[in-house]
Amino acid sequence: PEINIFHCCFLRKLFRSSSCSLKAVPIHLERKIAQLIIISGTNYPPKKMASYVLLVAFAIGCSQCGQVWGVSGLNSLQASDHPRSTHLQALDKIARPVLESLSRCTLMGDMINQTRPGEASSIKCPSYRLSAAFGRLFAGIAPWLELGADSTTEGQMRAEYINLTMKAFHNVFMNESCTDFIHWNQCHAIIVEAAYVGHTLLRMPTIVKAMPDGLKLKMATNIQTTYKMGESVSNNWCNFPSILQAGLWYHNLSNRTDYIYEAIKLQESWYKGDGAYGDGVHFHFDQYNSYVMHPLLVDAVSVCAMKNDPMGAKHACLLKRMQRWAVVQERMIHPDGSYLIVGRSEHYRFGAFQSISQLALQGQLPANLPKGKARTALTAVISRFLSNPDNFIDGWLSAGVNGHQPSMMNPYGDTGALYLVSLGLLQLGLPATDPFWTDPAINCTQAQIWQEGKDIGLDEAQDGPAC
């Protein structure tokens, strides 16, 4: 209690100006140290609080630490109080090992291989594991990369990531001597990962346009070899060749639309009402409406609208369904960041909330899911994820939902597939000044009901005519 802000300011000045200053420490390392210090403070015993305050002084003294956290002063140091910082921390922790390894051509050797107990390793199809980590990760972080570099610490971090991105795309598509070079015709399931590359093309168009023409043409040629793997399907897979076509069409790398039309036709025939599609003829109670159906369908139709294709007229109707599903999903989230676990693929963690994060990114959240509430719900889930160190093994995502729970994995999955979690970070593509980040916080629905006792009104089903 006797150590106040004046002591901290003095210590800050001491760290930044004395002969023993750590100015020479690279900014990314300095930032890491500061974050660790701040986070560790929650466990400091009272008798050692003076030591902690001294360390916090160093953290505040970091040349651009305040910009990382989006705060200033001691009253605002906890990441959980500053949602964007929490989301950025999750992005960096998830993405950095993958991108750094890809940039060095070492992902195949670096990334641990995890499968469901008793299932065969995907090492028999090494390109699947590589393409899964590559495609799924970029589909989630692409909107943040699209913001580009700037003079802020976050902008410098993006500059670093964009540089890693360019190296990763070169190694994966062009560098045949690289152990991470992906053979896109090597295994059947790789259509899924090619689709996430297609979605990435839509989500970071400026970055893609800056790529060398040779790289773009090689990428288009390679990922189009996967089309045949998505033919004659009767489930959510119909959306994979569709979004792949949409991504290529957007960049004028292809003008085919047959798979887009087929996916729209099939998904329309499988619509069950109240925002939910069947995964084929039957409804499956899982999160595939958010992992796949709504986001891929709406974005593919958005490209149709941009290209003045008649299918673009369906966008408003399909968007309304997605908005309803996002409202349902937000109600699954508990105030402590836990959420309803049901169905397969829950080991993709908060990637399950892609519908919410995509609508936030595109400024399309419905009126009954305001920005402040969506931000609160997503932050609760992401904070809980970060709070459990067992969600990582040696820096790589662990197999499970809340820690290492490999029996919860799909029988066909492995470590690379886990990076679908990044789809819950699309909102980082909104600048820090966007109302999504600055609007007043609103408690999630379950907190309003069970903690506040608030009368929030009736939740009604949404039905309507075919799109």
C-alpha positions as CSV (number, residue, x, y, z in Angstrom):
1,P,0.0,0.0,0.0
2,E,2.9,2.4,0.7
3,I,4.3,2.0,-2.9
4,N,2.4,4.3,-5.1
5,I,2.4,5.5,-8.7
6,F,5.3,8.0,-8.0
7,H,7.6,5.2,-6.9
8,C,6.7,3.3,-10.0
9,C,7.3,6.3,-12.3
10,F,10.7,6.7,-10.7
11,L,11.6,3.0,-11.2
12,R,10.3,3.2,-14.8
13,K,12.7,6.1,-15.4
14,L,15.5,4.2,-13.7
15,F,15.0,1.2,-16.0
16,R,14.8,3.3,-19.1
17,S,17.7,5.6,-18.5
18,S,20.3,4.0,-16.3
19,S,23.5,2.4,-17.5
20,C,22.0,-1.0,-16.7
21,S,19.0,-0.3,-18.9
22,L,17.5,-3.0,-21.1
23,K,17.0,-0.8,-24.1
24,A,19.0,-3.2,-26.2
25,V,16.5,-6.0,-25.7
26,P,14.5,-6.6,-29.0
27,I,11.0,-5.1,-28.7
28,H,9.3,-8.5,-29.2
29,L,11.3,-10.0,-26.4
30,E,10.8,-7.0,-24.2
31,R,7.1,-7.3,-24.8
32,K,7.1,-10.9,-23.9
33,I,8.9,-10.2,-20.6
34,A,6.5,-7.5,-19.8
35,Q,3.5,-9.7,-20.4
36,L,4.9,-12.5,-18.3
37,I,5.6,-10.1,-15.5
38,I,2.1,-8.6,-15.6
39,I,0.3,-12.0,-15.8
40,S,2.4,-13.5,-13.0
41,G,1.4,-10.7,-10.7
42,T,-2.0,-12.3,-10.1
43,N,-0.2,-15.0,-8.1
44,Y,2.1,-12.7,-6.1
45,P,1.8,-13.1,-2.3
46,P,1.2,-9.8,-0.4
47,K,4.6,-9.8,1.3
48,K,6.3,-9.8,-2.1
49,M,4.1,-7.2,-3.7
50,A,6.8,-4.6,-3.5
51,S,9.0,-6.8,-5.7
52,Y,6.1,-7.2,-8.1
53,V,5.5,-3.5,-8.3
54,L,9.2,-3.1,-9.2
55,L,8.8,-5.6,-12.0
56,V,5.6,-3.9,-13.2
57,A,7.7,-0.7,-13.3
58,F,9.9,-2.4,-15.9
59,A,6.8,-3.6,-17.8
60,I,5.5,0.0,-17.9
61,G,8.9,1.2,-18.9
62,C,8.9,-1.0,-22.0
63,S,9.2,1.4,-24.9
64,Q,5.8,0.6,-26.4
65,C,4.3,-1.6,-23.8
66,G,1.3,0.6,-23.4
67,Q,0.5,0.3,-27.1
68,V,0.5,-3.5,-26.8
69,W,-2.0,-3.5,-24.0
70,G,-3.9,-0.5,-25.3
71,V,-3.7,1.1,-21.8
72,S,-1.7,3.4,-19.6
73,G,-1.3,3.5,-15.9
74,L,-1.3,0.8,-13.2
75,N,-5.1,0.6,-13.1
76,S,-5.2,-1.0,-16.5
77,L,-2.5,-3.7,-16.6
78,Q,-4.5,-6.9,-16.5
79,A,-5.0,-8.3,-20.0
80,S,-8.5,-9.6,-19.1
81,D,-9.6,-6.0,-18.6
82,H,-8.5,-5.1,-22.2
83,P,-10.1,-7.5,-24.6
84,R,-8.0,-6.8,-27.7
85,S,-4.8,-7.5,-25.7
86,T,-6.2,-10.8,-24.7
87,H,-7.2,-11.7,-28.2
88,L,-3.8,-10.6,-29.5
89,Q,-2.0,-12.7,-26.9
90,A,-4.0,-15.7,-28.0
91,L,-3.1,-15.1,-31.7
92,D,0.6,-14.8,-31.0
93,K,0.7,-17.8,-28.8
94,I,-1.2,-20.0,-31.3
95,A,0.3,-18.7,-34.5
96,R,4.0,-17.9,-33.9
97,P,5.3,-21.4,-33.6
98,V,3.7,-22.4,-36.9
99,L,4.7,-19.4,-38.8
100,E,8.3,-19.4,-37.6
101,S,8.7,-23.0,-38.4
102,L,7.2,-22.6,-41.8
103,S,9.5,-19.7,-42.6
104,R,12.5,-22.0,-41.8
105,C,11.1,-25.1,-43.6
106,T,11.0,-27.0,-40.3
107,L,7.3,-27.3,-39.5
108,M,7.2,-31.0,-40.4
109,G,10.0,-31.8,-37.9
110,D,9.0,-29.2,-35.2
111,M,5.3,-29.8,-34.7
112,I,4.4,-32.6,-32.4
113,N,2.1,-35.3,-33.8
114,Q,-1.0,-36.1,-31.9
115,T,-3.8,-38.4,-32.8
116,R,-6.8,-39.9,-31.1
117,P,-5.5,-42.9,-29.0
118,G,-5.5,-46.0,-31.2
119,E,-5.7,-44.1,-34.5
120,A,-3.1,-44.2,-37.2
121,S,-0.8,-41.2,-37.5
122,S,-1.3,-38.9,-40.4
123,I,2.4,-39.1,-40.9
124,K,1.4,-41.5,-43.7
125,C,0.1,-38.5,-45.5
126,P,2.5,-35.8,-44.3
127,S,1.1,-33.1,-46.5
128,Y,-2.3,-33.3,-44.7
129,R,-0.8,-32.4,-41.3
130,L,1.2,-29.5,-42.9
131,S,-1.7,-28.2,-45.0
132,A,-4.1,-28.4,-42.0
133,A,-1.9,-26.2,-39.8
134,F,-1.1,-23.9,-42.8
135,G,-4.6,-23.4,-44.2
136,R,-6.6,-23.3,-41.0
137,L,-4.2,-20.9,-39.2
138,F,-4.1,-18.4,-42.0
139,A,-7.9,-18.5,-42.5
140,G,-8.2,-17.2,-38.9
141,I,-5.3,-14.7,-38.8
142,A,-5.7,-13.3,-42.3
143,P,-8.0,-10.4,-41.4
144,W,-5.6,-9.2,-38.8
145,L,-2.7,-9.4,-41.3
146,E,-4.8,-7.4,-43.7
147,L,-4.7,-4.4,-41.4
148,G,-1.0,-4.0,-42.5
149,A,2.0,-2.7,-40.7
150,D,2.1,0.6,-38.9
151,S,4.2,2.5,-36.3
152,T,2.4,1.0,-33.2
153,T,3.8,-2.0,-31.5
154,E,0.9,-4.1,-32.8
155,G,1.6,-2.8,-36.3
156,Q,5.3,-3.8,-35.9
157,M,4.2,-7.2,-34.8
158,R,2.0,-7.4,-37.9
159,A,5.0,-6.4,-40.1
160,E,6.9,-9.3,-38.6
161,Y,4.0,-11.7,-39.2
162,I,3.5,-10.5,-42.8
163,N,7.2,-11.1,-43.5
164,L,6.8,-14.6,-42.0
165,T,3.6,-15.1,-44.1
166,M,5.4,-14.3,-47.4
167,K,8.1,-16.8,-46.5
168,A,5.6,-19.4,-45.5
169,F,3.6,-19.1,-48.8
170,H,6.8,-19.3,-50.8
171,N,8.0,-22.4,-49.0
172,V,4.6,-24.2,-49.2
173,F,3.9,-23.5,-52.8
174,M,7.2,-22.8,-54.6
175,N,10.2,-24.2,-52.7
176,E,10.3,-27.9,-53.6
177,S,13.5,-28.5,-51.7
178,C,11.7,-27.4,-48.5
179,T,10.5,-30.2,-46.2
180,D,7.3,-28.2,-45.7
181,F,6.5,-28.0,-49.5
182,I,2.9,-29.3,-49.8
183,H,1.8,-31.9,-52.3
184,W,-1.8,-30.9,-52.8
185,N,-2.8,-34.1,-54.6
186,Q,-1.3,-36.4,-51.9
187,C,-4.4,-37.3,-49.9
188,H,-8.2,-37.1,-50.1
189,A,-8.9,-34.9,-47.1
190,I,-6.6,-32.2,-48.4
191,I,-9.6,-30.5,-50.1
192,V,-10.6,-29.2,-46.7
193,E,-7.2,-27.5,-46.2
194,A,-7.2,-26.1,-49.8
195,A,-10.6,-24.6,-49.0
196,Y,-9.2,-22.8,-46.0
197,V,-6.5,-21.4,-48.3
198,G,-9.3,-20.2,-50.6
199,H,-11.0,-18.5,-47.6
200,T,-7.6,-16.9,-46.7
201,L,-7.5,-15.4,-50.2
202,L,-10.8,-13.6,-49.4
203,R,-9.8,-12.5,-46.0
204,M,-6.4,-10.9,-46.8
205,P,-6.8,-9.6,-50.4
206,T,-4.2,-6.8,-50.1
207,I,-1.6,-9.3,-48.8
208,V,-2.4,-11.7,-51.6
209,K,-2.2,-9.0,-54.3
210,A,1.3,-8.1,-53.0
211,M,2.5,-11.7,-53.6
212,P,4.6,-12.4,-56.8
213,D,2.5,-13.3,-59.8
214,G,4.4,-16.6,-60.1
215,L,3.5,-17.6,-56.6
216,K,-0.2,-16.7,-57.1
217,L,-0.4,-18.8,-60.3
218,K,1.4,-21.7,-58.7
219,M,-0.9,-21.6,-55.7
220,A,-4.0,-21.5,-57.9
221,T,-2.8,-24.4,-60.0
222,N,-1.9,-26.5,-57.0
223,I,-5.0,-26.0,-54.9
224,Q,-7.3,-26.5,-57.9
225,T,-6.1,-30.1,-58.2
226,T,-8.1,-30.8,-55.0
227,Y,-11.5,-30.1,-56.7
228,K,-12.1,-33.8,-57.6
229,M,-11.9,-34.7,-53.9
230,G,-15.0,-32.6,-53.1
231,E,-17.2,-34.0,-55.8
232,S,-20.3,-36.0,-55.2
233,V,-20.4,-35.3,-51.5
234,S,-23.6,-35.3,-49.4
235,N,-22.5,-33.3,-46.4
236,N,-20.8,-30.1,-45.3
237,W,-17.8,-30.9,-47.7
238,C,-19.8,-29.4,-50.6
239,N,-18.7,-26.0,-49.2
240,F,-15.0,-26.7,-49.5
241,P,-14.7,-26.6,-53.4
242,S,-17.2,-23.7,-53.3
243,I,-15.1,-21.4,-51.1
244,L,-12.0,-22.4,-52.9
245,Q,-13.6,-21.3,-56.2
246,A,-14.8,-18.1,-54.6
247,G,-11.3,-17.2,-53.4
248,L,-9.8,-17.8,-56.8
249,W,-12.6,-16.0,-58.5
250,Y,-12.2,-13.0,-56.3
251,H,-8.6,-12.6,-57.5
252,N,-9.4,-13.4,-61.1
253,L,-7.3,-16.6,-60.9
254,S,-10.3,-18.7,-62.0
255,N,-13.8,-17.9,-63.3
256,R,-15.5,-21.2,-62.4
257,T,-18.7,-21.1,-60.3
258,D,-20.1,-24.6,-60.7
259,Y,-19.1,-25.7,-57.2
260,I,-20.5,-22.5,-55.7
261,Y,-23.8,-23.1,-57.3
262,E,-23.8,-26.7,-56.2
263,A,-23.1,-25.8,-52.6
264,I,-25.9,-23.2,-52.5
265,K,-28.4,-25.7,-53.9
266,L,-27.5,-28.5,-51.5
267,Q,-27.3,-26.3,-48.4
268,E,-30.7,-24.8,-49.2
269,S,-32.2,-28.3,-49.5
270,W,-30.7,-29.1,-46.1
271,Y,-31.9,-26.1,-44.2
272,K,-33.8,-27.1,-41.1
273,G,-35.0,-23.7,-39.8
274,D,-34.1,-21.4,-36.9
275,G,-30.6,-20.7,-38.4
276,A,-29.6,-24.4,-38.6
277,Y,-28.5,-26.4,-41.6
278,G,-28.3,-30.2,-41.7
279,D,-24.9,-31.7,-42.3
280,G,-26.4,-33.4,-45.4
281,V,-30.0,-34.6,-45.1
282,H,-29.8,-35.1,-41.3
283,F,-29.2,-32.5,-38.6
284,H,-26.1,-33.1,-36.4
285,F,-26.0,-31.3,-33.1
286,D,-22.5,-30.0,-33.3
287,Q,-20.7,-26.8,-34.3
288,Y,-20.4,-27.4,-38.0
289,N,-23.0,-24.7,-38.8
290,S,-20.3,-22.3,-37.5
291,Y,-17.1,-24.2,-38.5
292,V,-18.2,-24.6,-42.1
293,M,-21.8,-24.0,-43.3
294,H,-22.7,-20.4,-42.5
295,P,-19.3,-18.7,-42.9
296,L,-18.3,-20.4,-46.1
297,L,-21.7,-20.1,-47.7
298,V,-22.2,-16.5,-46.9
299,D,-18.7,-15.5,-48.1
300,A,-19.0,-17.5,-51.3
301,V,-22.3,-15.7,-52.1
302,S,-20.7,-12.4,-51.2
303,V,-18.3,-12.9,-54.0
304,C,-21.2,-13.7,-56.3
305,A,-22.7,-10.3,-55.3
306,M,-19.4,-8.5,-55.9
307,K,-19.1,-10.1,-59.4
308,N,-22.8,-9.2,-60.2
309,D,-23.7,-12.9,-60.4
310,P,-27.4,-13.7,-59.9
311,M,-26.6,-15.9,-57.0
312,G,-25.5,-12.8,-55.1
313,A,-29.2,-11.9,-54.6
314,K,-29.3,-14.7,-51.9
315,H,-26.8,-13.0,-49.7
316,A,-29.3,-11.1,-47.4
317,C,-31.4,-14.2,-46.8
318,L,-28.3,-16.4,-46.0
319,L,-26.9,-13.7,-43.8
320,K,-30.1,-13.5,-41.7
321,R,-29.8,-17.2,-41.0
322,M,-26.2,-16.8,-40.0
323,Q,-27.1,-14.0,-37.6
324,R,-29.7,-16.2,-35.9
325,W,-27.1,-19.0,-35.5
326,A,-24.7,-16.5,-33.9
327,V,-27.4,-15.4,-31.4
328,V,-27.9,-19.1,-30.5
329,Q,-24.2,-19.6,-30.1
330,E,-23.7,-16.6,-27.8
331,R,-26.3,-18.1,-25.5
332,M,-24.1,-21.3,-25.2
333,I,-21.3,-19.3,-23.5
334,H,-21.2,-19.1,-19.7
335,P,-19.8,-16.1,-17.8
336,D,-16.7,-18.0,-16.8
337,G,-15.8,-18.7,-20.5
338,S,-16.9,-22.3,-20.5
339,Y,-19.5,-23.2,-23.1
340,L,-21.7,-26.0,-24.3
341,I,-19.7,-29.0,-25.5
342,V,-21.7,-31.2,-27.8
343,G,-20.9,-33.2,-31.0
344,R,-17.7,-33.9,-32.8
345,S,-14.7,-31.6,-33.5
346,E,-15.0,-29.7,-30.2
347,H,-11.2,-29.9,-29.9
348,Y,-11.2,-26.9,-32.3
349,R,-11.9,-25.0,-29.2
350,F,-13.2,-21.4,-29.6
351,G,-13.0,-21.7,-33.4
352,A,-16.5,-23.0,-32.8
353,F,-17.6,-19.3,-32.6
354,Q,-16.5,-18.4,-36.1
355,S,-20.0,-17.2,-36.9
356,I,-19.9,-14.6,-34.2
357,S,-16.3,-13.5,-35.1
358,Q,-17.0,-13.3,-38.8
359,L,-20.2,-11.2,-38.3
360,A,-18.2,-8.9,-36.0
361,L,-15.5,-8.6,-38.6
362,Q,-18.0,-7.7,-41.3
363,G,-20.0,-5.3,-39.2
364,Q,-23.1,-7.6,-39.5
365,L,-23.9,-8.5,-35.9
366,P,-27.6,-8.5,-35.4
367,A,-29.3,-5.9,-33.2
368,N,-30.0,-8.5,-30.5
369,L,-26.3,-9.4,-30.3
370,P,-24.6,-6.0,-29.9
371,K,-20.9,-5.5,-30.2
372,G,-20.3,-5.1,-26.5
373,K,-22.0,-8.3,-25.7
374,A,-20.3,-10.3,-28.5
375,R,-16.9,-9.0,-27.4
376,T,-17.6,-9.9,-23.8
377,A,-18.6,-13.5,-24.8
378,L,-15.6,-14.1,-27.1
379,T,-13.2,-12.6,-24.5
380,A,-14.5,-14.8,-21.8
381,V,-13.9,-17.9,-23.9
382,I,-10.4,-16.8,-25.1
383,S,-9.4,-15.8,-21.6
384,R,-10.4,-19.2,-20.2
385,F,-8.4,-20.9,-23.0
386,L,-5.3,-18.8,-22.2
387,S,-5.6,-19.5,-18.4
388,N,-5.0,-23.3,-18.9
389,P,-1.3,-24.0,-19.6
390,D,-2.2,-27.6,-20.6
391,N,-3.8,-26.2,-23.8
392,F,-0.2,-26.2,-25.1
393,I,2.5,-28.8,-25.2
394,D,6.0,-27.4,-25.9
395,G,4.3,-24.4,-27.6
396,W,2.0,-26.5,-29.8
397,L,-1.7,-26.8,-29.3
398,S,-2.6,-29.8,-27.3
399,A,-5.3,-32.2,-28.4
400,G,-8.4,-31.5,-26.3
401,V,-10.9,-28.9,-25.4
402,N,-9.7,-27.8,-21.9
403,G,-6.2,-29.2,-21.6
404,H,-4.8,-32.4,-23.0
405,Q,-7.8,-34.6,-23.8
406,P,-6.8,-36.7,-26.8
407,S,-9.7,-39.0,-26.7
408,M,-11.9,-36.1,-27.7
409,M,-10.2,-35.8,-31.0
410,N,-11.8,-36.8,-34.3
411,P,-10.4,-40.2,-35.4
412,Y,-9.2,-38.6,-38.6
413,G,-7.5,-35.6,-37.0
414,D,-4.1,-34.6,-35.8
415,T,-2.2,-31.6,-34.4
416,G,-2.4,-29.6,-37.6
417,A,-6.2,-29.7,-37.6
418,L,-6.3,-28.1,-34.1
419,Y,-5.3,-24.8,-35.6
420,L,-8.9,-24.3,-36.7
421,V,-9.2,-22.5,-33.3
422,S,-7.8,-19.4,-35.1
423,L,-11.2,-18.9,-36.7
424,G,-12.4,-17.5,-33.4
425,L,-9.9,-14.5,-33.9
426,L,-11.4,-12.9,-37.0
427,Q,-12.5,-9.9,-35.0
428,L,-8.8,-8.8,-34.7
429,G,-9.2,-7.7,-38.3
430,L,-11.1,-4.7,-36.9
431,P,-8.9,-1.8,-35.9
432,A,-8.5,-1.0,-32.2
433,T,-10.7,2.1,-32.7
434,D,-13.7,0.1,-34.1
435,P,-16.8,0.2,-31.9
436,F,-16.5,-3.6,-31.4
437,W,-13.5,-2.8,-29.2
438,T,-14.7,0.5,-27.7
439,D,-18.4,0.1,-27.1
440,P,-19.4,-0.4,-23.5
441,A,-19.1,-4.0,-22.3
442,I,-22.4,-5.9,-22.0
443,N,-22.5,-9.1,-20.0
444,C,-23.2,-12.3,-22.0
445,T,-26.8,-13.5,-22.0
446,Q,-26.2,-16.2,-19.3
447,A,-24.7,-13.7,-16.9
448,Q,-27.6,-11.3,-17.5
449,I,-30.0,-14.0,-16.6
450,W,-28.3,-16.0,-13.8
451,Q,-26.1,-13.3,-12.2
452,E,-27.9,-10.1,-12.8
453,G,-31.4,-11.5,-12.7
454,K,-32.2,-9.3,-15.7
455,D,-35.5,-9.6,-17.6
456,I,-34.0,-9.8,-21.1
457,G,-37.2,-10.6,-23.0
458,L,-38.2,-13.6,-25.1
459,D,-35.9,-15.5,-27.5
460,E,-38.0,-16.5,-30.5
461,A,-37.3,-19.0,-33.3
462,Q,-36.6,-17.5,-36.7
463,D,-38.3,-19.3,-39.6
464,G,-39.0,-18.0,-43.0
465,P,-39.2,-18.8,-46.7
466,A,-36.5,-20.5,-48.7
467,C,-33.6,-18.3,-49.9
